Amino acid sequence: MKIEWTKLDSEQANREGWNVYNAIGSDNGDWQVQRNDDQNMLSDDGEAWLIIANGNKPHHKKALAFMKANNKTEYNLILNQD
């Protein structure tokens, strides 16, 4: 099953100061959960990771599922934060 990150998902994430971004060519994978730097609501990407790792809203769960399907390395990092 292919999971798509939709415009609605993006809008909901942006309200919390983060989003799923396509970082094509990055050494850390093409798809990444990052803070929205323009909003400056979160201190760093780790804070965005905590939101989705601990969140219970549908877009939190969908972001995790999307990352599991598209960037397993980052997915594992998100789940295993200290």
Beta strands, then each sheet from edge to edge (+ up, - down):
strand 1: 18-22
strand 2: 31-35
sheet 1: 1+ 2-
end
